[in-house]
Structures are given as structure tokens and as C-alpha cells.
Amino acid sequence: MSRAEQLTLQMVGNDRRLRWCRSGTANGMTGTAERIRTSRRGPFLVVAAALFVLLLDGNLPTPLYGVYRERFGFSGTELTLIFAVYMAVLVPSLIVFGQLSDQIGRKRVLLGGLGLGAVGLILLAAAQNTAWLFAGRIAAGIALGATAGTAAAALVELEPEDDRGKAALATVLAQSGGSAAGPLVAGVVAGWAPAPRQLPYGVGLVLTVVTAIAVSRLPREPVGGRWRPQRPSVPPEIRADFARASLSAATVWATGGLFLSVVPSYTAQLLHTHNLALLGTVSAMMLAAACAVQAISVRAQLSPRRAQPAGLLSLVVGLAALVSAFPAKSLALIVVAAVFAGAGLGLTYFGSQAEINHLAPSGRRGELTAAFLTCVYLGVAATAISTGLLSDAYSLPTAIAVVSAVAGGTALLALGWQLKRR
């Protein structure tokens, strides 16, 4: 990228906040701080809702995989491949669309992601065999990849008081809350309502359409010129801080991926139950704990430097409880694991996202946020895929024990790195 292009991006990033507001105000605006805050509040909430809904949509299948496995007769390896293809398209989408939104605008990318998310829901609701599941998850992966980094960048630009810490809180609450709501909604609806393989997606589709209408009414923001694909990069002066925050976030979300992918099946084996509402609640409990801790962190004004080490330590405790639950045949330990792992995810991810918000140059915010989330989702993919393969080769409890040991060791390494920082 030439120096002129860099300067152009910087100017676009600095001007984007104000132009989001100007373009939505008839006959101009007074320029007062109060008017700016008021005009940003609605778009800020709409973007946070879009991120929440896409995460909800992406996690609706979590408690339903057992139903699909019984209906379509696929193996554990095929289940792993369904998850793998979701990640295989999500990660490149993060990179591509994070850069694209810096150039063509956040609104256009968000609308495209919501539209494709709706297509994914329709495919999953209409699924007649495993191929439909693959197609639906591919669409969902691209949709989330398009919106995750884009929405996180837009929330920084739209935060009414220009508070990057509050923007980070909105981002992590939307992601954690949506990830928790997906399995909970699907589990409750599928367990107690008719058409368990269709109705959860119908609920998601309604929410997606309503959210897309709200996004379409957002003001148009400025764009930075013609988009050209390029390899994402991190400025040299922030690479060490970026790597440390990314490793910490990837580690806690790797455990989050474990709870969203295989812990429901682990719990079903432990308790000898097929209660979809209960299995969905196990996943939701972990992420609900994350949301609660994130809100408490902001109220307590916990700094990112203190939040991340505390979260990593809590994560290690949660993983130990998860591994111990199966030999002990203890639901209580599953609950302890969910609470401590969720608290660890909440603290660490809030701290790392806040740090990335502060590190990111304004003209490259979408690109850098997408690079950060790419690291996060690679952690999620590694955990879920390795657990699936190990469970086929050995057993699910053995697979969870091995993967938890690796995740715990990585958390301790990240903890040491966090504590050594100056």
C-alpha cells in the first residue's frame, strides 16, 4: 500500500464517525456534542443487534446435531466436517470483508451478511440430508465472517461518547450473548414445540429479517475508494501487543467452541439424556456467565491488563472441572465448569477486544479487527475439529480430556505472557 493510500485511509477513518451522523440528519445538524451523541445511539444499537442476531443464527444448530445425526445417520467425523467447513469459509470471509468494509462502507457489508445468513437459515430448515447441512453452514460461515469484524469496527465508530471500552463491551456482549441465545432458543423451541428441525430457524429468520430492515435504514457513511484484495497485516509497532491479546482471546474462545460443539453431547452421555432444552442450557450457561462478568468488569472499571490474566486463570479452573465431571458422573461439576470457563471467557475476551480497539489505527480498524477475530476463530476451529477426530478414534471423554489439557496449557502460557508485560 502506497503512502498516499495510507493517508487516504487514515482520513476516512478519522472522518467516518462524524459522517455517519451527518448523512442521517435532514437539513444538516447543529454540530453540538449532544446532537452527535443522540444521532449515534440508534445506529450503535442497530449494529450491536445485527452482530447479536448473526451469532444467534450461527449457533442455533448446536443442540440439534444429535437430532440430525439420528435423522440422517452421519458419523462423528461427518459432524466434525460440518463444523470444519463452517470455519473454513468463516476465516477467509473475516479477512476479505474486514478490508472490504473499510472501503465500501460498513452498512453494505452488514446487509450482505444478514441476507446470506437468512439464506443459510432457510437451507438448514429445509434440510433433507447432510448435503443441505453443509450448504447451510457454508452460508452461515460467510455471513458471520462478513459481519463480525465489520460490526466490531462500526461499534467503535458509532459509540455515542467515543468510548472504545464501551464499544468493546458492546462487541463482546453481542458475540457472547448471541452465542448463548442460539443454543438456548433452539433447545427450548425444539424440545417443547412442534417441528423441531424447522421452527428454531423460523425464529432466527424473523429476527434476521427485522434486523436487516433496521440496518437498511441506517445513514450512509463515507467510503474510502475502490477495494483491492490484499493480505492483511499488523503494523510492526503493535505486533507484540496484538499477538498477546490474540493468543489470549483465541484460547478462551477455543474453550467456548468446545461448549458450543461437543459439550452438549458430553453432557448427554454423562446424564443419559436427550433433553434438548437441558443440553442447550449447558452451552448457554457458559456464555451467560461470560456476559455477566463482562458487564461487571465495566462497572468495576477493570482494566484490560488486569482482566486478561484473571480470565485465563479462571478458564484453567473451568477446564479442570470439565475433565473431572465425567469420571465423577457429576452434573454439578459441569455447572462449575460452565461458570468458571464462562467467567474466564468474559474477562479475557473483554480485555483483549478493548486492547485491540485501542491499538487499531482508525483507517485500518476493520482490517485489524478482522485479523484479530481470525485468530479467535482459528482457536475455535482447532478445538472443535480435534475433539471430533479424537472422539472417533478413542472416546468423547478422552477427547475432551486431551483437548482441555492442551487448552489449559496454552492458557497458562498466555497467562505468563500477560504477567510479564510491562
C-alpha positions in Angstrom: 0.0 0.0 0.0 1.4 3.4 -1.0 1.9 6.3 1.4 -0.9 8.2 -0.4 -3.3 5.3 0.1 -2.4 5.0 3.8 -3.1 8.7 4.3 -6.4 8.4 2.5 -7.5 5.5 4.7 -6.4 7.5 7.8 -8.5 10.5 6.8 -11.5 8.3 6.0 -11.2 6.6 9.4 -11.0 10.0 11.3 -14.0 11.4 9.4 -16.2 8.3 9.5 -17.7 8.9 12.9 -19.0 12.3 12.1 -20.2 11.4 8.6 -22.3 8.5 10.0 -24.2 11.2 11.9 -24.3 14.0 9.2 -25.7 11.8 6.5 -28.7 10.8 8.6 -29.8 14.3 9.6 -32.1 16.4 7.5 -31.0 19.9 6.5 -27.7 19.5 8.3 -27.0 19.3 12.0 -26.1 21.8 14.7 -22.7 20.2 15.4 -23.3 20.1 19.2 -21.9 17.2 21.1 -25.4 16.3 22.4 -26.8 16.0 18.9 -23.9 13.9 17.8 -24.4 11.5 20.7 -28.1 11.3 20.1 -27.7 10.6 16.4 -25.2 7.8 17.0 -27.2 6.0 19.7 -29.7 4.4 17.4 -27.2 3.2 14.8 -25.0 1.9 17.6 -27.8 -0.3 19.0 -28.8 -1.5 15.5 -25.2 -2.6 14.7 -24.9 -4.4 18.1 -28.3 -6.1 17.4 -27.0 -7.2 13.9 -24.0 -8.8 15.5 -26.1 -10.5 18.2 -28.5 -11.9 15.7 -25.9 -13.3 13.4 -24.2 -15.1 16.3 -27.6 -16.4 17.4 -28.2 -17.7 13.9 -24.8 -19.3 13.7 -25.3 -21.2 16.9 -28.9 -22.4 16.5 -27.8 -25.9 15.3 -25.7 -26.6 18.5 -28.3 -28.7 20.4 -29.8 -30.1 17.2 -26.8 -32.0 15.9 -28.0 -35.1 17.9 -31.3 -34.9 16.1 -29.6 -34.6 12.7 -27.3 -37.5 13.5 -30.3 -39.7 14.3 -32.3 -38.5 11.3 -29.6 -38.6 8.7 -27.3 -41.3 10.2 -24.0 -39.4 9.8 -20.8 -40.3 11.8 -18.9 -38.2 14.3 -16.4 -37.5 11.6 -19.1 -36.1 9.3 -20.3 -33.9 12.2 -16.7 -32.6 12.6 -16.6 -31.9 8.8 -19.8 -29.9 9.0 -18.2 -27.7 11.7 -14.9 -27.6 9.8 -16.5 -26.3 6.6 -18.2 -23.6 8.6 -14.8 -22.4 9.9 -13.2 -22.9 6.6 -15.3 -20.3 5.0 -15.7 -18.1 8.1 -12.0 -17.3 8.5 -11.3 -16.1 4.9 -14.6 -14.1 5.0 -13.3 -12.3 8.1 -10.2 -11.3 6.2 -11.9 -10.3 2.9 -14.9 -8.5 4.4 -13.0 -6.7 7.1 -10.9 -5.0 4.5 -13.9 -4.5 2.2 -15.9 -2.7 4.8 -13.1 -0.2 5.2 -13.5 0.7 1.5 -17.2 0.3 0.6 -18.8 1.0 4.0 -20.0 -1.0 7.0 -23.7 -0.8 6.1 -23.4 -2.5 2.7 -21.3 -5.4 4.2 -23.7 -5.8 7.1 -26.7 -6.0 4.8 -25.0 -8.6 2.6 -24.1 -10.7 5.7 -27.6 -10.6 7.0 -29.0 -11.6 3.7 -26.7 -14.5 3.3 -27.5 -15.5 6.9 -31.1 -15.7 6.1 -30.3 -18.0 3.1 -28.4 -20.3 5.5 -31.3 -20.5 7.9 -33.6 -21.5 5.1 -31.3 -24.2 3.9 -31.0 -25.6 7.4 -34.8 -25.5 8.0 -35.3 -27.3 4.7 -32.5 -29.9 5.2 -33.3 -33.3 3.7 -29.8 -34.8 4.0 -26.3 -34.0 5.1 -25.5 -32.0 1.9 -28.2 -29.4 3.0 -26.4 -29.0 6.3 -23.1 -28.4 4.6 -24.7 -25.8 2.4 -26.4 -24.1 5.2 -23.3 -23.9 7.4 -21.2 -22.6 4.5 -23.8 -19.7 4.1 -23.8 -19.1 7.8 -20.0 -19.0 8.0 -19.7 -16.5 5.2 -22.5 -14.4 6.8 -20.8 -14.3 10.2 -17.4 -13.7 8.6 -18.8 -10.7 6.8 -20.4 -9.1 9.9 -18.1 -9.9 12.8 -15.2 -7.7 12.1 -17.3 -5.1 10.3 -19.7 -4.7 13.2 -16.9 -4.5 15.7 -15.3 -1.7 13.8 -18.6 0.1 13.3 -19.4 0.0 17.0 -16.1 1.8 17.8 -17.1 4.5 15.2 -20.6 4.8 16.5 -20.2 4.7 20.3 -22.0 7.8 21.4 -19.2 9.1 23.7 -16.3 7.8 21.7 -15.5 5.4 24.5 -13.6 2.4 23.0 -14.1 0.4 26.2 -17.8 0.6 25.9 -17.6 -0.3 22.2 -15.6 -3.3 23.2 -18.2 -4.2 25.8 -21.0 -4.0 23.2 -19.0 -6.2 20.9 -18.3 -8.9 23.3 -21.8 -8.8 24.8 -23.3 -9.1 21.4 -21.0 -12.0 20.5 -21.3 -13.9 23.8 -25.0 -13.1 24.2 -25.8 -14.2 20.6 -23.7 -17.4 21.0 -25.6 -18.2 24.3 -29.0 -17.3 22.9 -28.7 -19.6 19.8 -28.4 -22.9 21.6 -30.9 -21.8 24.3 -33.6 -20.8 21.9 -33.1 -23.8 19.7 -33.1 -26.2 22.6 -36.2 -24.8 24.2 -38.1 -24.5 20.9 -37.0 -27.9 19.6 -37.7 -29.6 22.9 -41.2 -28.2 23.6 -42.6 -27.1 20.3 -43.6 -28.9 17.0 -41.3 -29.2 14.0 -38.0 -29.2 16.0 -35.9 -29.2 12.8 -37.6 -26.2 11.3 -39.2 -23.9 14.0 -35.9 -22.7 15.6 -34.7 -21.5 12.2 -38.0 -19.8 11.6 -37.5 -17.8 14.8 -34.0 -16.9 13.7 -35.2 -15.9 10.2 -37.8 -13.5 11.6 -35.1 -11.8 13.8 -32.7 -11.6 10.8 -35.3 -10.0 8.5 -36.3 -7.5 11.1 -32.7 -6.6 11.8 -31.9 -6.3 8.1 -34.7 -3.8 7.7 -33.3 -1.8 10.7 -29.8 -1.8 9.1 -31.2 -0.7 5.8 -32.4 2.4 7.5 -29.0 3.4 8.8 -27.4 6.6 7.4 -25.0 6.1 4.6 -21.4 6.5 5.6 -18.4 7.7 3.5 -16.3 5.2 1.6 -12.6 5.1 1.1 -12.3 4.3 -2.6 -12.0 1.2 -4.7 -11.3 -2.1 -3.0 -8.4 -4.2 -4.0 -7.8 -7.6 -2.2 -4.6 -7.6 -0.2 -3.0 -9.7 2.6 -4.0 -8.3 6.0 -1.1 -7.0 8.0 -0.5 -5.7 11.5 1.6 -2.6 11.9 5.1 -3.6 13.3 4.9 -1.3 16.3 1.8 -3.1 17.7 2.6 -6.7 16.7 3.7 -8.0 20.1 0.6 -6.5 21.8 -1.6 -7.8 19.0 -0.2 -11.3 19.3 -0.5 -11.4 23.1 -4.2 -10.2 23.0 -5.0 -12.6 20.1 -3.5 -15.6 21.8 -5.4 -14.9 25.0 -8.7 -14.4 23.1 -8.2 -17.5 20.9 -7.5 -19.7 23.9 -10.7 -18.7 25.8 -12.8 -18.9 22.7 -11.3 -22.3 21.9 -13.0 -23.4 25.1 -16.1 -21.6 24.1 -16.1 -23.6 20.9 -15.8 -26.8 23.0 -19.0 -25.9 24.9 -20.8 -25.0 21.7 -19.8 -28.1 19.7 -19.3 -31.2 21.8 -20.0 -30.4 25.5 -23.8 -30.9 24.9 -23.0 -34.5 23.6 -20.6 -35.0 26.5 -23.4 -34.0 28.9 -25.9 -36.2 27.2 -23.6 -39.2 27.7 -22.9 -38.2 31.3 -26.6 -37.9 32.2 -28.0 -40.4 29.7 -30.5 -37.8 28.5 -31.8 -36.4 25.2 -33.5 -33.4 26.7 -32.7 -30.7 24.1 -33.6 -27.8 26.4 -31.2 -29.1 29.0 -28.4 -29.6 26.5 -28.9 -26.1 25.0 -28.9 -24.6 28.5 -25.4 -26.1 29.3 -23.9 -24.2 26.3 -25.9 -21.1 27.1 -24.9 -21.2 30.8 -21.2 -20.8 29.9 -21.8 -17.8 27.7 -24.3 -16.3 30.0 -21.6 -16.3 32.7 -19.3 -14.6 30.2 -21.9 -11.8 29.6 -22.5 -11.2 33.3 -18.7 -11.0 34.0 -18.2 -8.6 31.1 -20.9 -6.2 32.4 -19.4 -6.4 35.9 -15.9 -5.7 34.5 -17.1 -2.4 33.0 -18.9 -1.4 36.2 -15.8 -2.1 38.2 -13.7 -0.3 35.7 -11.4 -3.3 35.4 -8.5 -2.6 33.0 -7.7 -4.9 30.1 -4.3 -5.6 31.6 -5.9 -7.0 34.8 -8.9 -8.6 33.1 -7.0 -10.9 30.8 -4.8 -12.7 33.4 -7.7 -13.1 35.8 -9.8 -14.6 33.0 -7.1 -17.0 31.9 -6.7 -18.3 35.4 -10.5 -18.8 35.8 -10.5 -20.7 32.5 -8.0 -23.2 33.7 -10.2 -23.9 36.8 -13.2 -24.4 34.5 -11.3 -26.8 32.2 -10.2 -28.9 35.2 -13.8 -29.2 36.4 -15.0 -30.2 32.9 -12.5 -33.0 32.7 -13.4 -34.2 36.2 -17.1 -34.3 35.5 -17.3 -37.5 33.5 -15.4 -39.8 35.9 -17.3 -38.3 38.8 -20.6 -38.6 36.9 -21.4 -35.1 38.3 -23.8 -32.5 36.8 -22.6 -30.1 39.5 -19.1 -30.2 38.0 -20.5 -29.4 34.6 -22.2 -26.4 36.0 -18.9 -25.3 37.8 -17.0 -25.8 34.6 -19.5 -23.7 32.7 -19.4 -20.9 35.2 -15.6 -20.7 35.6 -14.9 -21.2 31.9 -17.6 -18.6 31.1 -16.1 -16.1 33.5 -12.7 -16.7 32.0 -14.0 -16.1 28.5 -15.8 -13.0 29.6 -12.9 -11.4 31.4 -10.2 -12.3 28.8 -12.2 -11.6 25.7 -13.4 -8.2 27.0 -9.9 -7.3 27.9 -8.4 -8.4 24.6 -11.1 -6.8 22.5 -10.7 -3.5 24.4 -6.9 -3.7 23.8 -7.4 -4.3 20.1 -9.8 -1.3 19.9 -7.1 0.9 21.4 -4.4 -0.5 19.2 -6.2 -0.3 15.8 -5.4 2.6 13.6 -8.6 4.3 12.6 -8.2 3.9 8.8 -7.5 0.2 9.2 -9.8 -0.7 12.0 -11.9 -3.2 10.0 -8.8 -5.0 8.7 -7.1 -5.2 12.1 -10.3 -6.3 13.9 -10.8 -9.0 11.2 -7.2 -10.2 11.7 -7.9 -10.5 15.5 -11.1 -12.4 15.0 -9.4 -14.7 12.5 -7.0 -15.7 15.3 -10.0 -16.2 17.6 -12.0 -18.4 15.2 -8.9 -20.5 14.3 -8.7 -21.4 18.0 -12.4 -22.4 18.0 -11.9 -24.5 14.8 -8.8 -26.2 16.2 -10.6 -27.3 19.4 -13.8 -28.5 17.8 -12.2 -30.3 14.9 -9.5 -32.0 17.0 -12.2 -33.1 19.6 -14.3 -34.6 16.9 -11.5 -36.6 15.4 -10.2 -37.8 18.8 -13.7 -38.9 19.8 -14.0 -41.1 16.7 -10.6 -42.6 17.4 -11.0 -43.1 21.1 -14.0 -41.8 23.1 -15.6 -38.4 23.7 -14.5 -38.2 27.4 -10.9 -39.0 26.3 -11.1 -36.4 23.5 -12.3 -33.7 25.9 -9.6 -34.6 28.4 -6.8 -34.3 25.8 -8.1 -31.1 24.2 -8.8 -29.5 27.6 -5.3 -30.3 28.7 -3.9 -28.6 25.6 -6.2 -25.6 26.1 -5.3 -25.3 29.7 -1.6 -25.4 29.0 -2.0 -22.7 26.3 -3.9 -20.6 28.8 -1.1 -20.9 31.3 1.4 -19.9 28.7 -0.7 -16.9 27.7 -1.1 -16.1 31.4 2.7 -16.0 31.8 3.0 -13.7 28.8 0.3 -11.4 30.2 2.1 -11.2 33.6 5.4 -10.4 32.0 4.2 -7.4 30.1 5.5 -4.0 31.2 
